[in-house]
Amino acid sequence: MFRIAGAGSVTAARLSAACCRVVTSKQFQVHGASLHVLSSEASRKTRNGPAHRTPPSWQSVRAMASAGESQSKINYIFYGLAVLFGGGGIVYWWSRKYMRETSKDGSTLKKAAAPAAAASKEATEPVAETPVTETTKSEAPPAQPAAAEAPAEAVPDAESKKLLDATPQSYPDYEVMPEIPGHAKYLLIGGGTASFAAFRAIRASDAKAQVLVVTEEEELPYMRPPLSKELWYSDEPKLVEKMKFKQWNGKERSVYYNPPSFYVEPKELAYQENGGVAVVKGRKVMKLDPQKQVAVLDNGWEIFYDKVLIATGGRPRNIPVFERASQEVRDRVTLFRGIKDFKRLDEVSKNASSIVVVGGGFLGSELTCALGKRSRDSSLKVIQMFPEAGNMGKVLPEYLSQWTTAKVRGEGATVKPETFVKRARYSDGKVILKLNTGEEISTDHVVVAVGLEPNTELAKESGLEVDDTYGGFRVNAELEARSDIWVAGDASSFYDIKLGRRRVEHHDHAVVSGRLAGENMTGAKKPYWHQSMFWSDLGPDVGYEAIGIVDSSLPTVAVFAKATEKDTPRAVVEETGESLRSVTETEASATDEAPAPDVEAAAKLVAEVEAENRVAPTPKEDYGKGVIFYLRDDVIVGVVLWNLFNRMPIARKIIKEGKQHQDLAEVAKLFDLHADED
């Protein structure tokens, strides 16, 4: 602790009130705020903060130091260091706070004000040349009797008056504070759904928690599912410009989880008595030092933390043919992931004559349907291609995949299964794609939607383990990678006690793992056991939900029934008022006892399913709604609910039990497929 004496100057009073303590050789802390001593001149120049202004008391300190006072020289040196390294404003504010508190007692205020004012006057006014006599040295003002009138107060200079006039409700001088705080009790790396769920959980457990989020994006935390779903079906362009959309039930909603007013400015976070959440946008964490508990940003700034969550998500996977292509081609390729990509594709689709979507999975199929719908009212041509035999061919049984492909074509798109790009070149403003079939396609723009690569760049520099098989940071059952370091969302490789080690890239997993990580950061010590679900909508009329291992290479058994008007994504949103079905399924309650089956419905199910033969339905059937079981050693390891909603807790319970089932017709009864039939 620095002890700075010399009550003869305002600056000395400020510094003595600050009570600095050394945290490391590279950082000082002042009551929770920070004075950073950066390790290099380059990092000083690139630090994220305002230009540091000279505090008002600098001149008076310099004058006293020039006059030869040794103690003032010490004050001058320490104050100069504080200003040089960005802490002048911090020292200034904490001294103001200190003087406000001492001024609550009137007598204390007078005692503190008089020496300060006198010192400032001595330092700024020329010294009188009147010779000093013995009398003037020894004389002192006569003692005042107890009942006498109080002596006149010394008139403070302008500097001291500002301090004395400050009210207890005054805020720090934020203009000279660093834009990014140097310490955060809870540091969240990444600004997606997992971070959002984590800071909600942290604040629920620790009401006064101060949470700092650092994200590479220039956006506040937002939800990704609407970017490939509802936003494309809006008939109000001005609504979309504001990143708002109408759910399938017509209710308006924003993609942002919270309005800007919910968050506090990062430099104000340390002074929020009731805590809060601050977001640093457009910055990337380059390294963690687990021993020193410090995060280093891409501009050299260091943030010390108590607990940290890595929720970096993933980046869109590209394919080699476009990675090797010319710059002209790459400029016309979108790797779809976030708001920036949506805005770009939205603008392109309004002016392009053709767009090619590469990828037949969830995202690629959703975007193809969305663009196909837009093409109905324009001259836009939409082409989708993928190497599988049908849409979502890696997930759905072949017959259902083919049915889905027919559905996508019905939305106005041209679908090319078992097709991939061999070469790409640029010519006359167009991208020319050479396909494996020998065909060449000319297009204005290409969208690549072929999955994600987890963002694990932090691992190498931070000494964290990466899963060689599944990718992502390896974590334990409590989602902890190392002491005080947690990982959630797409970037986490976790151990599933029922299905083994896994990495999941879906919204529900981000919500649940983020929430659990947040709880564990506040001391809950809970294991991760949740079976996350995911969903996909091919417009407002066809959608499905899935859980567990849904791999088309596994044997499957399916049961279908006639759909009703209630069996659509639009209907479930109208009923629940919630478009994020990971939320609606969480709210649905699954009882420990199975619901009583309808006898007539059970008879229909037995007639439809022959568990022993496991005969798949033919592609000619109309798959209105149904349930598909994915099996491994006669144990259900995955379930797809096709246009069947609010049944996910039942599917989760079946997978959790991990039992062998000889008669899946009996299992299918639990889902009450015929509940809404007349």
C-alpha positions in Angstrom: 0.0 0.0 0.0 1.3 3.4 -0.9 1.2 5.9 2.0 1.4 9.5 0.8 1.6 12.2 3.4 1.6 16.0 3.1 -1.8 17.4 4.0 -0.6 20.7 2.6 -1.9 20.1 -0.9 -5.3 19.1 -2.3 -3.5 16.4 -4.4 -1.9 14.8 -1.4 -5.3 14.6 0.2 -6.7 12.9 -2.9 -3.9 10.4 -3.1 -3.9 9.6 0.6 -7.7 9.0 0.3 -7.3 6.7 -2.7 -5.5 3.9 -0.8 -3.8 2.3 -3.8 -2.7 -1.3 -3.5 -0.5 -3.2 -5.8 -2.3 -6.2 -7.4 0.4 -7.3 -9.8 3.5 -5.6 -11.3 1.3 -4.5 -14.3 -1.8 -3.1 -12.6 -2.9 -0.9 -9.7 -6.4 -1.0 -8.3 -8.2 1.9 -6.7 -11.3 0.6 -4.8 -12.4 -1.6 -7.7 -11.3 0.7 -10.5 -8.0 0.2 -12.3 -4.8 2.0 -13.1 -3.1 0.0 -15.9 0.6 0.0 -16.5 0.8 -1.5 -20.0 3.8 -3.7 -20.8 4.9 -1.9 -24.0 4.8 1.5 -25.6 2.8 0.1 -28.5 0.0 -1.2 -26.2 -0.1 2.2 -24.5 -0.8 3.8 -27.9 -3.5 1.3 -28.8 -5.3 1.0 -25.5 -9.1 1.4 -25.7 -9.7 4.6 -23.7 -10.2 8.3 -24.1 -7.4 10.8 -24.3 -6.3 11.4 -20.7 -6.8 15.0 -19.6 -4.7 16.8 -17.0 -6.6 16.9 -13.7 -7.2 20.3 -12.3 -4.8 19.9 -9.4 -1.8 19.2 -11.6 -0.7 22.9 -11.8 -0.8 23.4 -8.0 1.2 20.2 -7.4 3.8 21.2 -9.9 4.1 24.7 -8.4 4.8 23.3 -4.9 7.3 20.8 -6.3 9.1 23.6 -8.1 9.2 25.6 -4.8 11.4 22.9 -3.3 9.0 21.0 -1.0 10.3 17.4 -0.9 7.0 15.9 0.0 5.3 17.8 -2.8 7.8 16.4 -5.2 6.9 12.9 -4.1 3.2 13.8 -4.6 4.0 15.3 -8.0 5.8 12.1 -9.1 3.0 9.7 -8.0 0.3 11.9 -9.4 2.1 12.2 -12.7 2.3 8.4 -12.8 -1.4 8.1 -12.2 -2.1 10.5 -15.0 0.4 8.9 -17.4 -1.1 5.5 -16.9 -4.7 6.5 -17.1 -5.6 6.7 -13.4 -5.7 10.4 -12.9 -9.5 10.5 -13.2 -9.9 7.6 -10.8 -7.7 9.2 -8.1 -9.6 12.5 -8.7 -13.0 10.9 -8.3 -12.1 8.8 -5.3 -10.7 11.9 -3.6 -13.9 13.7 -4.3 -15.9 10.9 -2.8 -13.6 10.8 0.2 -14.1 14.6 0.8 -17.8 14.3 0.4 -18.0 11.7 3.1 -15.8 13.7 5.4 -17.8 16.8 4.8 -20.9 15.2 6.3 -19.5 16.4 9.6 -19.3 20.2 9.4 -16.3 20.6 11.7 -14.4 17.9 9.7 -15.1 19.8 6.5 -13.7 23.0 7.9 -10.5 21.3 9.1 -10.0 19.6 5.8 -10.9 22.6 3.7 -8.7 25.2 5.3 -5.3 23.5 4.9 -6.2 22.5 1.4 -7.2 26.1 0.5 -4.1 27.5 2.1 -1.8 25.1 0.4 -3.4 25.8 -3.0 -3.0 29.5 -2.4 0.6 29.2 -1.4 1.3 27.1 -4.5 -0.3 29.4 -7.0 0.3 32.9 -5.6 3.8 34.5 -5.5 5.6 34.3 -2.1 5.7 37.7 -0.3 9.2 39.2 0.1 8.5 40.6 3.6 11.3 39.5 6.0 10.3 36.9 8.5 10.8 38.1 12.1 10.9 36.1 15.3 7.5 37.5 16.2 5.9 36.2 13.1 7.5 32.8 13.6 6.3 32.3 17.1 3.1 34.2 17.3 -0.1 32.2 17.1 -3.8 33.3 17.0 -5.2 33.6 20.5 -7.3 30.6 21.7 -11.0 31.0 21.4 -13.1 30.4 24.4 -15.6 27.6 24.1 -18.6 29.9 24.0 -17.0 32.3 21.6 -18.1 32.7 18.0 -16.5 30.3 15.6 -13.6 31.6 13.6 -14.2 32.7 10.0 -13.7 30.0 7.5 -10.8 30.2 5.0 -12.0 31.0 1.6 -11.3 28.0 -0.6 -9.8 28.4 -4.1 -11.8 27.5 -7.2 -10.4 23.9 -7.1 -11.3 23.2 -3.5 -14.7 24.8 -4.0 -15.6 22.3 -6.7 -14.7 19.5 -4.3 -16.7 20.9 -1.5 -19.7 21.7 -3.6 -19.9 18.1 -4.9 -23.0 16.4 -3.6 -23.1 12.8 -2.3 -25.1 11.8 -5.4 -22.3 13.0 -7.8 -21.0 10.4 -10.3 -17.3 9.8 -11.3 -15.8 11.9 -14.0 -16.4 9.2 -16.6 -14.8 11.4 -19.3 -11.3 10.5 -18.0 -12.1 6.9 -17.1 -10.9 4.0 -19.3 -13.6 2.8 -21.7 -13.0 -0.8 -20.7 -12.7 -1.7 -17.0 -9.6 -3.4 -15.7 -11.4 -5.8 -13.5 -14.6 -7.8 -13.6 -15.9 -10.2 -11.1 -17.7 -12.1 -13.8 -16.2 -11.9 -17.3 -18.1 -13.5 -20.2 -16.3 -14.0 -23.5 -18.8 -14.0 -26.4 -22.1 -12.1 -26.8 -24.4 -14.9 -27.9 -27.2 -16.9 -26.4 -25.0 -18.8 -24.0 -23.6 -15.5 -22.5 -27.1 -14.1 -22.2 -28.3 -17.2 -20.3 -25.2 -17.1 -18.1 -25.6 -13.5 -17.0 -29.3 -14.0 -16.3 -28.3 -16.9 -14.1 -25.5 -15.0 -12.4 -27.8 -12.0 -11.7 -30.5 -14.4 -10.3 -28.0 -15.9 -7.8 -26.0 -12.7 -7.1 -28.4 -9.7 -7.4 -25.6 -7.2 -7.2 -23.2 -9.0 -9.6 -21.2 -6.9 -12.0 -21.0 -8.8 -15.2 -18.8 -7.8 -18.2 -19.4 -9.2 -21.6 -16.8 -9.0 -24.3 -17.9 -9.7 -27.9 -16.3 -9.5 -31.3 -19.6 -8.4 -32.9 -20.8 -4.8 -32.9 -24.1 -6.0 -31.5 -25.7 -6.5 -28.1 -26.7 -10.1 -27.3 -29.3 -11.4 -29.7 -31.1 -14.6 -30.8 -30.0 -16.3 -34.0 -33.0 -18.6 -35.0 -35.1 -15.7 -36.4 -32.3 -14.8 -38.8 -33.1 -17.8 -41.0 -36.8 -18.1 -40.1 -39.3 -15.3 -39.2 -37.3 -12.3 -40.4 -37.6 -13.5 -44.0 -41.4 -13.8 -43.8 -42.1 -10.2 -42.7 -44.1 -7.9 -45.0 -42.9 -4.8 -43.3 -39.3 -3.8 -44.4 -39.1 -1.0 -41.9 -39.6 -3.6 -39.1 -36.8 -5.8 -40.4 -34.5 -2.8 -40.6 -34.9 -2.4 -36.9 -34.2 -6.2 -36.5 -37.7 -6.8 -35.4 -40.0 -9.6 -36.7 -43.4 -11.0 -36.4 -43.7 -14.4 -34.9 -45.9 -16.9 -36.6 -48.8 -15.7 -34.5 -48.3 -12.1 -35.7 -46.9 -10.8 -32.4 -44.0 -8.4 -32.9 -40.6 -9.1 -31.3 -37.0 -8.0 -31.5 -34.0 -10.3 -32.1 -32.2 -8.6 -29.2 -32.8 -10.2 -25.9 -32.8 -6.8 -24.0 -33.1 -3.2 -25.1 -29.9 -1.0 -24.9 -31.3 0.6 -21.7 -30.9 -2.7 -19.9 -27.1 -2.5 -20.1 -24.7 -0.1 -18.4 -21.7 1.5 -20.0 -18.5 -0.6 -19.4 -16.6 2.2 -17.7 -19.5 2.8 -15.3 -19.9 -0.9 -14.3 -17.6 -0.8 -11.3 -19.7 2.0 -9.7 -23.1 0.3 -10.0 -24.1 -0.4 -6.4 -26.8 -2.7 -7.5 -24.7 -4.4 -10.1 -25.4 -4.7 -13.8 -24.3 -6.0 -17.1 -22.0 -4.2 -19.5 -21.1 -5.2 -23.0 -17.8 -4.3 -24.7 -18.4 -4.6 -28.5 -16.0 -5.1 -31.3 -13.2 -6.6 -29.1 -11.7 -10.0 -29.1 -10.1 -11.8 -26.2 -6.8 -13.2 -27.4 -5.5 -14.9 -24.3 -6.3 -16.0 -20.8 -3.8 -16.4 -18.1 -5.5 -18.9 -15.7 -2.9 -18.4 -12.9 -3.0 -14.6 -12.9 -6.7 -14.6 -13.8 -6.3 -12.0 -16.5 -7.7 -11.8 -20.1 -5.8 -9.9 -22.8 -7.8 -8.2 -25.5 -6.7 -7.7 -29.2 -5.7 -4.1 -28.4 -3.4 -5.1 -25.5 -5.8 -4.2 -22.7 -5.9 -6.5 -19.7 -8.9 -7.4 -17.7 -8.5 -9.2 -14.4 -11.4 -11.5 -13.5 -12.6 -13.6 -10.6 -14.7 -16.0 -12.8 -14.7 -16.3 -16.6 -17.0 -18.0 -19.1 -15.9 -18.9 -22.6 -18.9 -18.7 -24.9 -17.3 -18.0 -28.2 -19.6 -20.2 -30.2 -18.6 -21.2 -33.7 -17.7 -19.7 -37.0 -19.3 -20.8 -40.3 -17.5 -23.6 -42.0 -16.3 -22.8 -45.6 -15.5 -25.3 -48.3 -12.1 -25.5 -50.0 -13.4 -24.5 -53.5 -14.4 -21.1 -52.2 -11.4 -20.7 -50.0 -9.1 -21.1 -53.0 -11.2 -18.9 -55.3 -10.3 -15.4 -56.5 -11.1 -12.4 -54.4 -14.0 -11.5 -56.8 -15.6 -14.8 -56.1 -15.1 -14.6 -52.3 -16.6 -11.1 -52.3 -19.8 -12.7 -53.6 -19.9 -15.5 -51.0 -21.8 -15.3 -47.7 -20.9 -17.6 -44.8 -24.2 -17.2 -43.0 -24.1 -16.8 -39.2 -25.1 -13.5 -37.6 -26.9 -10.2 -38.0 -24.3 -8.8 -40.4 -24.8 -11.8 -42.7 -28.5 -11.5 -42.6 -28.4 -7.8 -43.5 -26.1 -8.5 -46.4 -28.1 -11.4 -47.8 -31.4 -9.5 -47.3 -30.0 -6.6 -49.4 -28.5 -9.0 -52.1 -31.8 -10.8 -52.5 -33.6 -7.6 -53.3 -31.4 -6.9 -56.3 -29.9 -10.3 -57.5 -31.3 -12.3 -60.3 -30.1 -15.6 -58.8 -28.7 -17.0 -55.5 -27.2 -20.4 -54.9 -27.4 -22.0 -51.5 -24.8 -24.6 -50.8 -25.9 -27.0 -48.0 -28.9 -29.2 -47.3 -29.0 -29.2 -43.5 -31.1 -27.2 -41.1 -29.8 -23.7 -42.0 -29.4 -24.3 -45.7 -32.9 -25.7 -46.0 -34.5 -22.9 -43.9 -32.7 -20.2 -46.0 -33.7 -21.9 -49.2 -37.4 -21.9 -48.2 -37.1 -18.3 -47.1 -35.5 -17.1 -50.3 -37.9 -19.2 -52.3 -40.8 -17.5 -50.7 -39.3 -14.1 -51.6 -38.7 -15.2 -55.2 -42.5 -15.6 -55.7 -42.9 -11.9 -55.9 -39.7 -11.1 -57.9 -37.5 -12.4 -60.7 -35.1 -14.0 -58.2 -34.1 -17.6 -58.9 -33.1 -19.7 -55.9 -31.0 -22.9 -56.4 -30.0 -25.2 -53.5 -27.4 -28.0 -53.9 -25.9 -30.6 -51.5 -24.2 -34.0 -51.8 -26.9 -35.9 -49.8 -29.8 -37.6 -51.5 -32.3 -35.2 -49.9 -32.8 -32.2 -47.6 -31.5 -32.9 -44.1 -30.4 -36.3 -45.4 -27.9 -36.6 -42.5 -30.7 -36.4 -40.0 -34.0 -37.6 -41.4 -34.8 -41.1 -42.7 -34.5 -41.2 -46.5 -38.2 -41.3 -47.2 -38.8 -38.2 -45.0 -35.8 -36.5 -46.4 -37.2 -36.9 -49.9 -40.6 -35.6 -48.8 -38.8 -32.6 -47.3 -37.1 -32.0 -50.6 -40.4 -31.9 -52.4 -41.6 -29.4 -49.8 -38.6 -27.1 -50.4 -39.2 -27.3 -54.2 -42.8 -26.3 -53.5 -41.6 -23.1 -51.9 -40.2 -22.0 -55.2 -36.6 -23.2 -55.2 -34.7 -25.5 -57.5 -33.1 -28.3 -55.5 -30.2 -30.3 -56.8 -29.4 -33.3 -54.5 -26.2 -35.3 -54.9 -24.5 -32.2 -56.3 -21.5 -30.2 -55.2 -19.2 -27.5 -56.6 -15.9 -28.5 -58.1 -14.7 -25.1 -59.3 -15.7 -21.4 -59.0 -14.6 -18.5 -61.1 -15.6 -14.9 -61.8 -16.8 -13.7 -65.2 -18.6 -10.5 -66.2 -20.0 -9.8 -62.8 -21.2 -13.3 -62.2 -19.9 -16.3 -60.2 -19.6 -19.4 -62.5 -19.9 -22.7 -60.6 -18.7 -25.9 -62.2 -20.6 -28.8 -60.7 -19.7 -32.5 -60.3 -22.4 -33.3 -62.8 -20.6 -31.3 -65.5 -23.2 -28.5 -65.5 -22.2 -24.9 -65.1 -24.3 -22.4 -63.2 -24.0 -18.6 -63.4 -25.2 -16.8 -60.3 -25.0 -13.4 -58.6 -24.3 -14.7 -55.1 -23.5 -17.8 -53.1 -24.6 -18.7 -49.6 -22.6 -21.4 -47.8 -24.4 -23.1 -44.9 -22.5 -26.3 -44.2 -22.1 -26.2 -40.4 -19.8 -24.6 -37.8 -16.3 -24.8 -36.6 -16.0 -24.2 -32.8 -14.0 -21.1 -31.9 -11.2 -22.5 -29.9 -8.4 -20.0 -30.7 -8.1 -19.2 -27.0 -7.0 -22.8 -26.2 -3.4 -22.8 -27.4 -2.5 -19.5 -25.9 -4.4 -20.2 -22.6 -3.3 -23.8 -21.9 -6.8 -25.2 -22.4 -7.6 -28.6 -23.8 -9.4 -29.1 -27.1 -11.4 -32.3 -28.0 -9.7 -33.9 -31.0 -12.8 -35.9 -32.0 -15.7 -33.5 -31.5 -13.9 -30.1 -31.4 -14.5 -27.5 -28.7 -13.1 -27.1 -25.3 -13.1 -30.2 -23.2 -15.0 -29.6 -19.9 -16.0 -31.6 -16.9 -19.6 -32.4 -15.8 -19.9 -28.9 -14.3 -18.8 -27.3 -17.6 -15.5 -26.2 -16.1 -12.3 -26.4 -18.2 -10.0 -25.2 -15.5 -10.3 -23.6 -12.1 -12.6 -20.5 -12.5 -12.9 -21.1 -16.2 -16.2 -22.4 -17.7 -17.3 -23.1 -21.3 -20.8 -23.2 -22.6 -22.7 -23.3 -25.9 -21.3 -24.5 -29.3 -17.7 -24.4 -28.1 -18.1 -26.9 -25.3 -17.3 -30.6 -25.5 -19.2 -32.1 -22.6 -19.8 -35.6 -21.3 -23.3 -36.8 -21.5 -23.9 -39.5 -18.9 -26.4 -41.3 -21.3 -24.9 -40.7 -24.7 -21.2 -40.1 -24.1 -19.1 -37.1 -24.9 -20.8 -34.7 -27.3 -20.7 -31.2 -28.7 -24.1 -29.7 -29.7 -24.6 -26.7 -31.9 -28.2 -25.7 -31.1 -30.0 -22.9 -29.4 -31.5 -24.9 -26.6 -28.0 -26.2 -25.7 -26.7 -22.7 -25.6 -29.5 -21.7 -23.3 -29.2 -24.6 -20.9 -25.4 -24.9 -20.8 -25.1 -21.1 -20.4 -27.6 -21.1 -17.5 -25.8 -23.9 -15.8 -22.4 -22.3 -16.2 -23.7 -19.1 -14.8 -25.1 -20.9 -11.8 -21.9 -22.8 -11.2 -19.9 -19.5 -11.5 -21.9 -18.4 -8.4 -21.1 -21.6 -6.5 -23.9 -24.0 -7.5 -21.6 -27.0 -8.5 -24.3 -28.6 -10.6 -23.6 -31.3 -13.1 -24.8 -31.1 -16.7 -27.4 -33.8 -17.4 -29.8 -31.9 -19.7 -30.8 -33.5 -23.0 -30.9 -30.5 -25.3 -33.4 -30.2 -28.2 -33.4 -28.4 -31.4 -36.0 -27.4 -34.0 -36.3 -26.3 -37.6 -39.2 -24.6 -39.4 -39.6 -24.8 -43.2 -41.9 -21.9 -43.1 -45.0 -21.4 -40.8 -46.6 -24.7 -41.8 -44.0 -27.4 -41.4 -41.6 -27.9 -38.5 -40.0 -30.4 -36.3 -38.3 -30.8 -33.0 -35.5 -33.3 -32.2 -33.6 -34.6 -29.2 -30.7 -36.9 -28.7 -28.7 -38.6 -31.4 -30.6 -38.1 -34.7 -28.4 -39.7 -37.3 -30.0 -41.1 -40.5 -27.4 -43.9 -40.5 -29.1 -45.4 -37.4 -32.2 -47.7 -37.7 -35.4 -45.8 -37.3 -39.1 -46.6 -36.6 -41.7 -44.0 -37.4 -45.4 -43.5 -36.5 -47.4 -40.9 -38.4 -50.9 -39.6 -38.2 -53.1 -37.2 -40.0 -52.3 -33.6 -39.2 -54.8 -31.0 -38.1 -54.7 -27.2 -38.2 -53.1 -27.2 -34.7 -50.1 -29.2 -36.0 -48.0 -26.4 -37.4 -45.3 -24.0 -36.2 -47.8 -21.2 -36.6 -50.3 -22.9 -34.4 -47.9 -23.6 -31.5 -46.8 -20.0 -31.5 -50.4 -18.8 -31.5 -51.0 -21.1 -28.5 -47.9 -20.3 -26.5 -47.0 -16.8 -27.7 -43.4 -18.0 -27.9 -41.5 -18.6 -31.2 -38.4 -20.0 -29.5 -39.6 -23.6 -29.0 -36.7 -24.4 -26.7 -38.6 -22.1 -24.3 -42.0 -23.6 -24.9 -40.8 -27.1 -24.4 -39.1 -26.2 -21.2 -42.4 -24.7 -19.9 -44.3 -27.9 -20.8 -44.4 -30.2 -17.8 -43.6 -33.9 -18.1 -45.1 -35.8 -15.3 -43.4 -38.9 -13.8 -46.3 -41.0 -14.8 -47.2 -41.5 -18.5 -50.5 -39.9 -19.5 -53.4 -42.3 -19.7 -53.6 -43.6 -23.3 -56.7 -43.4 -25.4 -57.9 -46.9 -26.2 -59.1 -46.2 -29.7 -56.0 -44.2 -30.5 -53.8 -47.1 -29.2 -55.6 -49.5 -31.5 -54.7 -47.2 -34.5 -51.1 -47.1 -33.4 -50.7 -50.8 -33.1 -52.2 -51.2 -36.6 -49.8 -48.6 -38.0 -46.5 -49.9 -36.5 -45.0 -53.3 -36.7 -42.1 -53.1 -34.4 -40.7 -56.5 -35.3 -40.5 -55.8 -39.1 -39.8 -52.1 -38.7 -41.1 -51.4 -42.2 -40.6 -47.7 -43.2 -43.5 -45.8 -44.7 -43.4 -45.2 -48.4 -42.5 -41.8 -49.8 -46.0 -41.4 -51.3 -47.5 -40.9 -47.9 -48.4 -37.5 -46.6 -46.5 -37.1 -43.4 -48.8 -34.8 -41.5 -47.4 -35.4 -38.0 -45.5 -38.2 -36.3 -42.7 -39.4 -34.2 -39.5 -41.0 -35.4 -37.4 -43.1 -33.0 -33.6 -43.6 -33.6 -32.3 -46.8 -32.2 -28.9 -48.2 -31.1 -29.0 -51.8 -29.7 -32.8 -51.5 -29.4 -32.4 -48.5 -27.2 -34.0 -45.2 -28.2 -31.1 -42.7 -28.4 -32.9 -40.0 -30.5 -36.4 -38.8 -31.2 -37.8 -36.5 -34.0 -41.2 -35.0 -33.5 -42.6 -34.1 -36.9 -45.2 -31.3 -36.7 -45.8 -32.6 -33.1 -45.3 -30.0 -30.5 -45.2 -29.7 -26.7 -44.2 -33.3 -26.3 -40.5 -32.9 -25.9 -40.4 -33.6 -22.1 -41.8 -37.1 -22.9 -39.1 -37.7 -25.4 -36.4 -36.5 -23.0 -37.7 -38.9 -20.3 -37.6 -41.8 -22.7 -34.0 -41.2 -23.6 -33.0 -40.6 -20.0 -34.4 -44.0 -19.0 -32.2 -45.7 -21.7 -34.3 -48.9 -21.8 -34.6 -51.5 -24.5 -38.0 -51.5 -26.2 -39.4 -54.5 -28.1 -42.7 -52.9 -28.9 -42.4 -49.3 -30.0 -46.1 -49.0 -30.6 -46.5 -48.9 -26.8 -43.9 -46.2 -26.6 -45.6 -44.2 -29.3 -48.8 -44.1 -27.3 -47.1 -41.8 -24.9 -47.1 -39.0 -27.5 -50.9 -39.1 -28.0 -50.7 -38.6 -31.8 -54.5 -38.7 -32.3 -55.4 -36.3 -29.5 -56.7 -33.6 -31.8 -58.5 -35.8 -34.3 -62.3 -35.8 -34.6 
